[in-house]
Amino acid sequence: MLSFAIPMRHSNTVSFYTLGCKLNFSETSGIAKLFEEEGYARVDFKEGADIVVINTCSVTEQADKKCRQIVKQARNLSPEAFIAVIGCYAQLKPEEIASIDGVNIVLGASEKFNLLQHITNWEKEQFANIWKVGPIKEVKEFVPSFSIGDRTRSFLKVQDGCDYFCSFCTIPLARGRSRSNSVAKTVLEAKKIANSDVQEVVLTGVNIGDFGQGTEENFFDLISELDKVEGIERFRISSIEPNLLSNDIIDFVSVSKKFVPHFHIPLQSGSDKILQAMRRRYERSLYTDRVERIKQTMPNACIGVDVIVGYPSESEEDFLETYNYLNNLNVSYFHVFTYSERANTVAIRKEEVVPMEVRRERSKMLQILSEKKKRAFYESQLNKDFSVLFEAQENQGEMFGFTENYLKIKTTFNKDWINQIKQVKPLSVNTDGTIFAEVLTDELVPLEAI
């Protein structure tokens, strides 16, 4: 373990590196805000800092390896920095992370939001024990957070943890049981965002459809109240389980003035046999029903799909069943995950292992299909009117933005359009997977017209 002296408080700088999901980005921003309130200056990770915080993911084996690479990079940038590792990987494998050369402290789910206090204690006492990770079953508090720093959108954490225990997933072991704030407290967080320049809020969590678990409130109650928040033009639902995506939610979004017609719904497999082995809480027929309901009420809605290939015992027949199902399903794109073995899961004990080269081949097939589905969806939206929220990034004289139904629009850069919502007409699909569109007027297109 390296020894060092933390500089005086007034000169401290802190940087962050976030791996994984939107929820991690939300929590990183929340922790960064605590540092800034104590007088720390946040700097870019590549600049080096006195304190480096790495917020980890452990969904795949690659995420674990990435954590090691970032620790090494951070130590090279700042040889005497205090390096803290937090997040899901930290909760699951604290001793493994503590053994990485250059790591000073590892904090699990119950302690990551107390990082500042741990730094103060380290400064006073120079702890020899550099990791503090308690049993995940003791993590019951919900800590709200939302991402800051991006003028265009913010990720609002509305839920944490999961009670589902799917056979391939370590998230319940890394984040604990499902929990959330009340509707009223969550709305207050949204109102804080509304006081900024942010135009779009993305609702995020581990299993957001499970909002209100153990109370008399639910996710429909939440979105009904968020829809009334002034100062936010758009709300987007990041991902929701098909069995929790009720008709009430779908119908509400179809008439909402703020919630956009974009759904991301995990499928994982198109084979009922594999879904049962995965311990998913639905059959394929329910998923089909959810997609059809969305398209009936919102014909131009964008629907994204999560799918896993190479799960143990997935035969060629099972995979082709998934492939053909997705090929015929009216969805817009896939996020394809190649199954990777994770410790302490049910799936790792299964003996019918799919060879890695077969997993990769199946993943490539679905990724190609996803590109075809995306292009077909884009082409179906040409010459219709949409509204686009333009982003600040400029690339060779061009700028980008997303429509309410998640079409990625590219047009000539105009600094006056940054973080503005403009009406556009998509004209053609570009080879880079974007759409060229004509900017029409400053008027918004009512979501209920879509």
C-alpha positions in Angstrom: 0.0 0.0 0.0 1.3 3.4 -0.9 1.8 6.1 1.7 1.1 9.7 1.0 -0.1 12.9 2.5 -3.4 14.5 1.4 -2.8 18.2 0.5 -4.5 20.9 2.4 -8.2 21.1 1.9 -8.2 24.4 -0.1 -6.0 22.9 -2.8 -7.7 19.5 -3.1 -8.8 18.3 -6.5 -11.0 15.3 -7.2 -11.8 13.4 -10.3 -14.2 10.6 -11.1 -14.3 7.7 -13.6 -17.7 5.9 -14.0 -18.1 2.5 -15.4 -21.5 0.9 -16.3 -25.0 2.1 -16.2 -26.9 5.4 -16.1 -27.6 4.7 -12.4 -23.8 4.8 -11.7 -23.5 8.1 -13.5 -26.4 9.5 -11.4 -24.7 8.4 -8.2 -21.3 9.6 -9.3 -22.8 13.1 -9.7 -24.4 12.9 -6.3 -21.1 12.0 -4.7 -19.3 14.7 -6.7 -21.7 17.3 -5.4 -20.8 16.4 -1.8 -17.1 16.9 -2.6 -17.8 20.3 -4.2 -19.9 21.4 -1.2 -16.8 20.8 0.9 -14.6 22.9 -1.2 -13.0 20.3 -3.5 -12.5 21.3 -7.2 -13.7 18.7 -9.6 -11.4 18.1 -12.6 -11.3 15.8 -15.6 -10.0 12.4 -14.9 -7.3 12.8 -17.6 -5.9 15.9 -15.8 -4.9 13.9 -12.7 -6.2 14.8 -9.2 -5.4 14.6 -5.5 -8.3 12.2 -5.0 -9.6 9.8 -7.7 -12.9 8.0 -7.3 -13.7 5.0 -9.6 -17.3 4.0 -9.6 -17.4 0.4 -10.8 -19.8 -2.0 -12.6 -19.7 -5.8 -12.5 -22.3 -6.9 -15.1 -19.6 -8.5 -17.2 -16.1 -9.8 -16.8 -14.9 -7.0 -19.1 -16.1 -4.5 -16.5 -13.9 -6.1 -13.8 -10.9 -5.9 -16.1 -11.7 -2.3 -17.0 -11.6 -1.4 -13.3 -8.0 -2.7 -13.0 -7.0 -0.7 -16.1 -8.5 2.5 -14.8 -6.7 2.1 -11.4 -3.4 1.7 -13.2 -4.1 4.7 -15.4 -5.1 6.8 -12.4 -1.9 6.0 -10.6 0.2 6.8 -13.7 -1.6 10.2 -14.0 -1.3 11.0 -10.3 1.4 8.9 -8.5 0.5 10.2 -5.0 -3.3 10.4 -5.5 -5.8 8.9 -3.0 -7.6 6.3 -5.1 -11.1 5.1 -3.9 -13.0 2.3 -5.6 -16.7 2.1 -5.1 -19.8 0.6 -6.7 -21.0 -2.9 -7.6 -17.6 -4.6 -8.2 -16.4 -3.1 -4.9 -19.4 -4.7 -3.1 -18.9 -8.1 -4.7 -15.1 -8.4 -4.6 -13.6 -6.0 -2.0 -10.6 -8.1 -1.2 -9.8 -8.6 -4.8 -9.9 -4.9 -5.5 -7.9 -4.1 -2.3 -5.1 -6.3 -3.7 -4.8 -4.1 -6.8 -1.6 -2.1 -6.6 -2.5 1.6 -6.1 -5.9 1.3 -4.5 -6.2 3.1 -1.1 -9.8 2.4 -0.1 -12.7 0.2 -1.2 -16.3 1.0 -0.2 -19.4 -1.1 -0.6 -23.0 -0.2 -1.1 -23.6 1.0 2.4 -20.5 3.2 2.6 -19.9 4.8 -0.8 -22.0 7.9 0.0 -19.8 8.3 3.2 -16.6 8.6 1.1 -15.8 12.1 2.4 -15.9 11.0 6.0 -13.6 8.0 5.2 -11.1 10.3 3.6 -11.2 12.6 6.7 -10.6 9.5 8.9 -7.8 8.3 6.7 -6.1 11.7 6.9 -6.3 11.6 10.7 -5.5 7.9 11.4 -3.9 6.4 8.3 -6.0 3.2 8.4 -4.3 -0.1 7.7 -7.6 -1.7 6.7 -8.5 -0.2 3.4 -11.8 -1.8 2.6 -15.2 -1.5 4.3 -18.0 -3.6 2.8 -20.9 -4.8 5.0 -23.4 -7.5 4.2 -25.7 -6.4 1.3 -28.8 -7.5 3.3 -28.1 -4.6 5.7 -28.3 -2.0 2.9 -31.8 -0.6 3.2 -31.4 3.1 2.8 -32.3 4.8 -0.4 -30.0 7.6 -1.3 -31.4 10.0 -4.0 -29.1 11.4 -6.7 -29.2 12.9 -10.2 -26.5 13.6 -12.7 -25.3 17.2 -13.3 -22.8 18.8 -15.7 -24.7 18.0 -18.9 -27.0 20.9 -19.8 -29.1 18.8 -22.1 -30.2 15.9 -19.9 -30.0 14.5 -16.4 -30.3 11.0 -15.1 -32.6 10.9 -12.1 -32.3 8.0 -9.7 -35.8 6.9 -8.7 -35.1 3.4 -7.4 -32.3 1.1 -6.3 -31.8 -2.6 -5.7 -33.7 -5.6 -7.0 -35.8 -8.5 -5.6 -35.8 -10.6 -8.7 -32.7 -12.7 -8.4 -32.4 -13.7 -12.1 -30.1 -16.7 -12.4 -27.4 -14.9 -14.4 -27.4 -11.6 -12.4 -25.3 -10.3 -9.5 -27.1 -7.0 -9.1 -29.1 -8.0 -6.1 -25.9 -9.1 -4.4 -24.2 -5.8 -5.3 -27.1 -3.4 -4.6 -29.4 -5.1 -2.2 -33.2 -5.2 -2.1 -35.5 -3.0 -4.0 -36.1 0.4 -2.4 -37.1 3.9 -3.3 -38.2 7.3 -2.0 -41.8 8.4 -1.8 -43.4 10.0 -4.8 -43.3 13.4 -3.1 -39.6 13.2 -2.3 -38.7 12.1 -5.8 -40.7 15.0 -7.3 -38.7 17.3 -5.1 -35.5 15.9 -6.7 -37.0 16.5 -10.1 -37.8 20.1 -9.2 -34.1 20.7 -8.2 -33.2 19.6 -11.8 -35.9 21.9 -13.2 -34.0 24.8 -11.6 -31.1 24.1 -13.9 -30.8 24.4 -17.7 -31.6 20.7 -18.2 -34.4 20.0 -20.7 -34.7 16.2 -20.4 -34.7 13.9 -17.4 -34.1 10.1 -17.8 -35.6 8.1 -15.0 -33.1 5.4 -13.9 -32.7 2.7 -11.4 -32.0 -1.1 -11.2 -35.7 -2.1 -11.6 -37.6 1.2 -11.9 -41.0 -0.5 -12.5 -40.7 -1.8 -8.9 -40.8 1.8 -7.6 -42.8 2.0 -4.3 -42.1 -1.7 -3.3 -43.6 -2.3 0.1 -45.7 0.9 0.1 -49.0 1.9 -1.3 -47.3 3.9 -4.1 -46.2 2.6 -7.5 -44.4 3.6 -10.7 -47.6 4.9 -12.3 -48.2 7.2 -9.4 -44.7 8.5 -9.8 -44.9 9.3 -13.5 -48.3 10.9 -13.0 -46.8 13.4 -10.6 -43.6 14.0 -12.5 -45.6 14.9 -15.6 -46.8 18.0 -13.7 -43.3 19.3 -12.9 -42.7 22.7 -14.5 -39.4 23.5 -16.1 -38.6 20.1 -17.6 -39.7 19.6 -21.2 -39.1 15.8 -21.4 -39.1 12.7 -19.3 -37.7 9.4 -20.6 -38.1 6.0 -19.0 -34.7 4.3 -19.2 -35.6 0.6 -18.9 -38.6 -1.3 -17.5 -39.4 -5.0 -17.0 -42.2 -6.2 -19.3 -44.2 -7.7 -16.4 -44.1 -4.2 -14.7 -45.0 -2.2 -17.8 -48.7 -2.0 -17.3 -51.4 -0.9 -19.7 -51.9 2.1 -17.5 -48.3 3.2 -17.9 -48.4 2.7 -21.7 -51.7 4.5 -22.1 -50.4 7.4 -19.9 -47.3 7.9 -21.9 -49.4 7.9 -25.1 -51.2 11.1 -24.0 -48.5 12.7 -21.8 -47.2 16.1 -22.7 -43.8 15.3 -21.2 -43.1 11.5 -21.2 -41.7 10.6 -24.6 -42.7 7.6 -26.7 -39.5 5.6 -26.1 -39.4 2.3 -24.2 -36.5 0.0 -23.4 -37.8 -3.4 -22.4 -35.5 -6.3 -21.4 -36.3 -9.5 -23.1 -33.1 -11.6 -22.6 -34.4 -14.5 -24.6 -37.1 -15.4 -27.2 -37.3 -18.9 -25.9 -39.7 -19.7 -23.0 -37.4 -22.6 -22.0 -34.5 -20.2 -21.6 -36.6 -17.5 -19.9 -37.7 -20.1 -17.3 -34.1 -21.2 -16.8 -33.1 -17.5 -16.3 -35.8 -17.1 -13.7 -37.5 -14.3 -15.6 -41.0 -13.4 -14.5 -42.8 -13.6 -17.8 -43.2 -15.7 -20.9 -42.6 -14.5 -24.5 -46.3 -14.0 -25.1 -46.4 -11.2 -22.5 -43.5 -9.5 -24.2 -45.3 -9.6 -27.5 -48.4 -8.2 -25.9 -46.5 -5.2 -24.4 -44.9 -4.4 -27.8 -48.3 -4.6 -29.6 -49.9 -2.4 -27.0 -47.3 0.3 -27.4 -47.5 0.2 -31.2 -51.3 0.4 -31.1 -51.3 3.5 -29.0 -48.0 5.1 -30.3 -47.3 3.9 -33.8 -44.0 5.9 -34.1 -42.7 4.8 -30.6 -39.1 3.5 -30.4 -38.7 0.2 -28.6 -35.3 -1.1 -27.5 -34.6 -4.6 -26.4 -32.0 -6.2 -24.1 -31.1 -9.8 -25.1 -28.5 -12.3 -23.8 -26.9 -14.9 -26.0 -25.0 -18.0 -25.0 -26.8 -18.7 -21.7 -26.0 -22.2 -20.4 -28.1 -24.8 -22.2 -29.0 -22.4 -25.0 -29.1 -24.8 -28.0 -28.9 -23.7 -31.6 -32.7 -24.2 -31.8 -33.2 -22.0 -28.8 -31.0 -19.3 -30.3 -32.8 -19.4 -33.7 -36.1 -19.2 -31.8 -34.9 -15.9 -30.3 -33.5 -14.7 -33.6 -36.6 -15.4 -35.6 -38.8 -13.9 -32.8 -36.9 -10.7 -32.8 -36.8 -10.6 -36.6 -40.5 -10.6 -36.7 -41.1 -8.3 -33.7 -41.9 -4.6 -34.3 -39.0 -3.2 -32.3 -36.3 -0.7 -33.1 -32.9 -1.9 -31.8 -31.2 -4.4 -29.5 -28.6 -4.2 -26.8 -26.9 -7.6 -27.2 -25.0 -9.1 -24.2 -22.8 -12.1 -24.5 -23.3 -14.3 -21.4 -20.4 -14.3 -19.1 -20.0 -16.4 -16.0 -20.5 -14.5 -12.7 -19.6 -15.9 -9.3 -22.4 -16.6 -6.8 -25.1 -16.9 -9.4 -27.3 -19.9 -10.1 -26.3 -20.0 -13.8 -22.6 -20.6 -13.1 -23.5 -24.0 -11.6 -25.1 -25.2 -14.9 -23.0 -27.8 -16.8 -24.3 -27.2 -20.3 -21.9 -24.4 -21.2 -22.1 -22.8 -24.6 -18.5 -22.5 -26.1 -17.3 -18.9 -26.2 -16.8 -18.9 -29.9 -20.5 -19.9 -30.4 -21.6 -17.1 -28.0 -19.6 -14.6 -30.0 -21.0 -15.8 -33.3 -24.6 -15.6 -32.0 -23.9 -12.1 -30.6 -22.6 -10.9 -34.0 -25.7 -12.3 -35.7 -28.0 -10.4 -33.4 -26.0 -7.2 -33.7 -26.3 -7.3 -37.5 -30.0 -7.9 -37.1 -30.2 -4.9 -34.7 -28.6 -2.6 -37.3 -31.1 -3.8 -39.9 -34.1 -3.2 -37.5 -32.8 0.2 -36.6 -32.4 1.3 -40.2 -35.9 0.0 -41.0 -37.3 2.0 -38.1 -35.4 5.1 -39.1 -36.6 4.8 -42.7 -40.2 4.4 -41.5 -40.0 7.8 -39.7 -38.8 9.9 -42.7 -40.8 12.9 -43.8 -42.7 13.1 -40.5 -42.6 16.0 -38.0 -40.7 15.6 -34.7 -39.0 17.7 -32.1 -35.3 17.4 -31.5 -33.3 18.4 -28.4 -29.9 19.5 -29.8 -26.7 18.8 -27.8 -23.6 21.0 -27.4 -21.2 18.7 -29.1 -19.8 19.9 -32.5 -18.3 17.5 -34.9 -16.8 19.0 -38.1 -19.4 21.7 -38.4 -22.3 19.4 -37.5 -24.4 18.9 -34.4 -26.6 16.1 -33.1 -29.7 15.6 -31.1 -32.5 13.1 -30.4 -36.1 13.2 -31.2 -38.7 12.3 -28.7 -38.8 8.8 -30.2 -35.0 8.5 -30.1 -34.1 9.2 -33.7 -30.5 10.5 -33.8 -30.6 13.6 -35.9 -27.6 15.3 -37.6 -27.6 18.8 -39.1 -25.4 21.8 -39.6 -24.0 23.2 -36.4 -25.8 26.3 -35.0 -24.6 27.5 -31.6 -28.1 29.1 -31.0 -29.7 25.7 -31.1 -27.6 24.1 -28.3 -29.9 22.7 -25.6 -32.9 23.9 -27.6 -35.9 21.9 -28.8 -36.6 22.5 -32.5 -39.1 21.1 -34.9 -37.6 19.0 -37.7 -38.5 16.8 -40.6 -36.2 13.7 -41.1 -35.3 13.5 -44.8 -32.7 10.7 -45.2 -30.8 8.0 -43.3 -27.0 8.6 -43.3 -24.4 5.8 -43.5 -23.2 6.6 -40.0 -26.5 5.6 -38.4 -27.9 9.1 -38.1 -30.6 11.0 -39.9 -30.3 14.1 -41.9 -33.2 16.4 -41.1 -34.5 19.9 -42.0 -35.0 22.2 -39.1 -38.5 23.7 -39.7 -39.6 26.2 -37.0 -39.2 27.0 -33.3 -42.6 25.4 -32.5 -42.7 22.2 -30.6 -44.6 19.1 -31.9 -47.2 18.0 -29.2 -46.3 14.6 -28.0 -49.9 13.5 -28.0 -49.8 13.9 -31.8 -47.1 11.3 -32.2 
